[in-house]
Amino acid sequence: MRHAWRLPVGLGALVGAGALVVGAPLLAQGGAAVAGTAAAGRPAVAAQSKVAIPSAPAWKAPPGILTLGMHGAAVRSLQKRLAALKFYPGTADGQFGLDTLEAVWGFKEIQGLPVTGANQDQVSRRTEYRLEHPRGFKALVPKGGKERIEVNMGNETLVLYKNNKPVLFSHVSTGAGCLPGQGCGWDTPTGNYHAIWFYKGWIKVPLGEMYNPVFFIGSVFAIHGEYNSAVPYYPDSHGCVRIPYDIASYFHTLIKVPGTPIYIRG
C-alpha cells in the first residue's frame, strides 16, 4: 500500500511507500506487540535528562532562506553544518534534496521547532539561528546504557548514543494510528527492546517493502529504511519506525545486532 505526502503548490506531490511492519513469518498485525517483548503499559517520558548537541566549529548561516530544490555553495554549507551536528544530510553536494530536507526536519524536531505544511520545505530564520546556536535536548532514558537507541514519538526523532553521547540523529515516521481506507490500530508499540536481527537489502512483506530492517519484535516490528519520499514529517507508518533510505544504508553498522537496547516512548 502506498501513500502520498504533498509539498506546497509548485513543488508537486511526492509519493512514498507505506510498507511497514510485518515480515515472514507473520507474527502480529496492526501494532499488536508480541508477548514478553515489551514493558507493560505505556512508558512515560518523565525521567529525562538534558543532553548537549555534539560540539562543532562556529558557523554562520548564509543569507536568504534555503529551500528544497536549491543548489550551490550555501546549500553545501548547510549540509556540512548538519553533518557536523550529527544530522546526516546525505552527500555534501550542494543539492537541497529530500535527504537534506529530512535532516533539517530532524534538527527542527530536536530543537523543538515546528514542522508544518507551511514550512516543511524550508530551513526558516528560526532554524538558521538554532543551527548557529544549537541547544540541548532531553534524553528519554538517560540510564538506558552507554550504547542505546531512543525513539521519541512525541517529536518523531531517533537518537543513537555511543559512550552515552549522541552520534546520530534521524527524523522518523512512526505509527499513524489510523490510515485512510485502512482503519485504525496502526500503532508503534512503546517499551524497552533490543535489536534482535537484521535483514540486508529490501524485503517484501504483506504491506509492501522495507529496506535494511533492524527488527526489535520478532519479524514484525523494525527500524527500517524507506525511499526518502516515504518518510514524511508526520506519523504515517503501520507501526514500524521508518528512517530515511540514506541513513538506513549504514545504520545497522553503527549498532550491535543482536544487542543494542531500543527505547520507544510516546
C-alpha positions as CSV (number, residue, x, y, z in Angstrom):
1,M,0.0,0.0,0.0
2,R,1.4,3.4,-0.9
3,H,0.6,6.9,0.4
4,A,1.5,10.4,-0.7
5,W,2.5,13.5,1.2
6,R,2.3,16.8,-0.5
7,L,4.7,19.8,-0.7
8,P,3.4,23.3,-1.1
9,V,1.9,24.1,-4.5
10,G,4.6,24.4,-7.2
11,L,6.8,21.6,-5.8
12,G,4.3,18.8,-6.5
13,A,3.5,15.6,-4.7
14,L,6.0,13.0,-3.5
15,V,4.7,9.5,-3.4
16,G,6.0,7.3,-0.7
17,A,5.9,3.6,0.3
18,G,3.6,2.9,3.2
19,A,5.1,-0.6,3.5
20,L,5.9,-1.3,7.1
21,V,5.5,-3.6,9.9
22,V,5.4,-7.3,9.0
23,G,7.9,-9.9,7.9
24,A,7.8,-13.6,7.2
25,P,6.8,-15.4,9.2
26,L,3.9,-13.1,10.1
27,L,3.6,-12.9,13.9
28,A,1.3,-10.0,14.5
29,Q,-0.5,-7.2,12.7
30,G,-1.8,-3.7,13.4
31,G,0.7,-2.8,16.1
32,A,-0.1,-5.7,18.4
33,A,3.1,-6.4,20.5
34,V,4.4,-9.9,20.8
35,A,4.1,-11.2,24.4
36,G,7.1,-10.8,26.6
37,T,9.0,-8.3,24.4
38,A,7.8,-5.0,25.8
39,A,7.5,-3.4,29.2
40,A,3.9,-3.4,30.5
41,G,1.8,-0.3,29.9
42,R,2.8,2.8,28.1
43,P,6.1,4.1,29.5
44,A,6.1,7.8,30.4
45,V,8.7,10.3,29.2
46,A,9.1,11.8,32.6
47,A,12.6,10.7,33.6
48,Q,14.5,12.9,31.2
49,S,18.0,14.5,31.4
50,K,19.5,17.3,29.3
51,V,21.9,16.3,26.6
52,A,24.2,18.6,24.7
53,I,24.2,18.6,20.9
54,P,27.7,17.4,19.7
55,S,30.1,20.3,19.6
56,A,31.1,21.7,16.2
57,P,33.1,24.7,14.9
58,A,31.3,28.0,14.8
59,W,29.1,28.5,11.8
60,K,27.3,31.4,10.2
61,A,24.1,31.0,8.3
62,P,24.2,32.0,4.6
63,P,22.0,35.0,3.6
64,G,18.5,34.2,2.5
65,I,16.2,31.3,3.2
66,L,17.3,27.9,1.9
67,T,14.5,25.7,0.4
68,L,14.1,22.3,-1.2
69,G,15.3,22.3,-4.8
70,M,18.0,24.9,-4.3
71,H,21.7,24.2,-5.1
72,G,25.0,25.9,-4.6
73,A,27.6,26.8,-2.0
74,A,25.1,27.9,0.6
75,V,23.3,24.5,0.5
76,R,26.7,22.8,0.7
77,S,27.5,24.9,3.8
78,L,24.1,23.8,5.3
79,Q,24.8,20.2,4.6
80,K,28.2,20.3,6.3
81,R,26.8,22.0,9.3
82,L,24.0,19.4,9.7
83,A,26.6,16.6,9.4
84,A,28.9,18.2,12.0
85,L,25.9,18.3,14.4
86,K,25.2,14.5,13.6
87,F,22.1,15.1,11.4
88,Y,23.0,13.2,8.3
89,P,22.0,15.2,5.2
90,G,23.5,12.8,2.5
91,T,26.5,13.8,0.5
92,A,27.6,17.4,0.8
93,D,27.0,18.0,-2.9
94,G,25.2,21.4,-2.7
95,Q,21.9,19.9,-3.8
96,F,19.0,20.5,-1.4
97,G,17.2,17.2,-1.9
98,L,14.9,15.1,0.3
99,D,17.8,13.6,2.2
100,T,18.9,17.1,3.3
101,L,15.3,18.1,3.9
102,E,14.8,15.2,6.3
103,A,18.0,16.2,8.2
104,V,16.5,19.7,8.5
105,W,13.3,18.2,9.9
106,G,15.2,16.1,12.4
107,F,17.1,19.2,13.5
108,K,13.9,21.2,13.9
109,E,12.3,18.5,15.8
110,I,15.2,18.0,18.2
111,Q,15.3,21.8,18.7
112,G,11.6,22.0,19.5
113,L,10.8,23.9,16.3
114,P,7.5,23.1,14.5
115,V,7.4,21.3,11.1
116,T,4.2,22.1,9.3
117,G,2.7,22.1,5.8
118,A,3.6,25.7,5.6
119,N,7.3,25.4,6.4
120,Q,8.2,21.8,5.6
121,D,10.3,22.6,2.6
122,Q,12.4,25.4,4.1
123,V,15.1,26.0,6.7
124,S,13.5,29.2,8.2
125,R,15.1,32.0,10.1
126,R,14.5,30.4,13.5
127,T,16.1,27.2,12.3
128,E,19.1,29.1,10.9
129,Y,19.5,30.8,14.3
130,R,19.4,27.4,16.1
131,L,21.9,26.0,13.6
132,E,24.2,28.7,14.7
133,H,23.4,28.3,18.4
134,P,22.0,24.7,18.9
135,R,20.6,24.0,22.3
136,G,20.5,20.8,24.3
137,F,17.6,18.3,24.3
138,K,16.0,15.8,26.7
139,A,17.2,12.2,26.8
140,L,14.4,9.8,27.1
141,V,16.2,7.1,29.1
142,P,19.4,8.7,30.5
143,K,20.4,5.5,32.3
144,G,19.5,3.2,29.5
145,G,23.1,2.2,28.7
146,K,26.1,3.8,27.1
147,E,25.0,2.5,23.7
148,R,21.3,2.8,23.0
149,I,18.7,3.9,20.6
150,E,15.9,6.2,21.7
151,V,12.8,6.7,19.6
152,N,10.7,9.7,20.6
153,M,7.2,9.6,19.0
154,G,6.5,12.9,20.6
155,N,8.7,14.7,18.1
156,E,9.3,11.9,15.6
157,T,13.1,11.5,16.2
158,L,15.6,8.8,16.7
159,V,18.9,9.3,18.6
160,L,21.7,6.8,18.7
161,Y,24.1,7.0,21.6
162,K,27.6,5.7,22.0
163,N,29.5,6.2,25.3
164,N,26.3,7.9,26.4
165,K,26.8,10.7,23.8
166,P,24.6,11.2,20.7
167,V,26.4,10.2,17.5
168,L,23.4,10.2,15.1
169,F,20.1,12.0,15.0
170,S,17.4,11.0,12.5
171,H,13.9,12.1,11.6
172,V,11.5,9.2,11.7
173,S,7.9,8.4,10.8
174,T,6.1,6.1,13.3
175,G,2.7,4.6,13.6
176,A,-0.1,6.7,12.2
177,G,-2.8,5.2,14.4
178,C,-5.4,5.5,11.7
179,L,-4.8,5.5,7.9
180,P,-7.3,6.5,5.2
181,G,-9.1,3.4,3.9
182,Q,-7.2,1.1,6.2
183,G,-8.8,1.6,9.6
184,C,-7.1,2.2,12.9
185,G,-4.8,0.3,15.2
186,W,-1.6,1.1,13.3
187,D,0.5,2.0,16.4
188,T,4.2,1.8,17.2
189,P,4.5,-0.1,20.5
190,T,6.2,1.7,23.3
191,G,8.5,-0.1,25.6
192,N,12.1,-1.4,26.1
193,Y,13.5,-3.6,23.5
194,H,16.8,-4.8,21.9
195,A,17.9,-5.1,18.3
196,I,17.4,-8.8,17.6
197,W,18.1,-9.4,13.9
198,F,18.9,-7.7,10.7
199,Y,17.9,-8.3,7.1
200,K,20.2,-6.9,4.4
201,G,18.5,-5.1,1.5
202,W,14.9,-4.9,0.5
203,I,12.4,-7.4,2.0
204,K,8.9,-7.8,0.6
205,V,6.2,-8.1,3.2
206,P,2.4,-8.2,3.0
207,L,2.2,-4.4,3.4
208,G,4.9,-3.6,0.9
209,E,8.7,-3.4,1.3
210,M,11.2,-2.3,3.8
211,Y,14.9,-1.6,3.5
212,N,17.7,-3.0,5.8
213,P,15.3,-3.6,8.7
214,V,16.6,-4.0,12.2
215,F,13.9,-5.9,14.0
216,F,13.1,-5.4,17.6
217,I,9.9,-7.6,17.9
218,G,10.1,-10.9,16.2
219,S,9.8,-10.5,12.4
220,V,7.0,-7.9,12.9
221,F,8.3,-4.5,14.1
222,A,11.5,-2.9,12.9
223,I,13.5,0.2,12.4
224,H,13.9,0.2,8.7
225,G,14.6,2.3,5.7
226,E,12.2,3.7,3.1
227,Y,12.7,5.8,0.0
228,N,13.1,9.3,1.3
229,S,9.7,10.4,-0.1
230,A,8.1,7.8,2.1
231,V,9.3,9.3,5.4
232,P,7.0,12.3,5.9
233,Y,7.3,14.7,8.8
234,Y,4.2,13.2,10.5
235,P,3.4,9.7,11.8
236,D,2.4,7.6,8.7
237,S,3.5,4.0,9.2
238,H,1.7,0.9,10.1
239,G,3.7,0.6,13.3
240,C,7.4,0.3,12.4
241,V,9.9,3.1,12.8
242,R,10.8,4.4,9.3
243,I,14.1,6.1,8.7
244,P,15.4,7.7,5.5
245,Y,17.0,5.5,2.9
246,D,20.4,7.1,3.1
247,I,20.6,6.5,6.9
248,A,19.2,3.0,6.6
249,S,22.0,2.1,4.2
250,Y,24.6,2.2,7.1
251,F,22.5,2.4,10.3
252,H,22.9,-1.3,11.1
253,T,26.7,-0.9,11.0
254,L,26.6,1.5,13.9
255,I,24.9,-0.8,16.4
256,K,25.2,-4.3,17.7
257,V,22.7,-6.8,16.2
258,P,21.7,-8.6,18.3
259,G,22.1,-6.5,21.4
260,T,21.7,-2.7,21.3
261,P,18.9,-1.5,23.5
262,I,16.0,0.3,21.8
263,Y,13.7,2.5,23.9
264,I,10.5,3.8,22.3
265,R,8.4,6.4,24.1
266,G,5.2,8.2,23.1
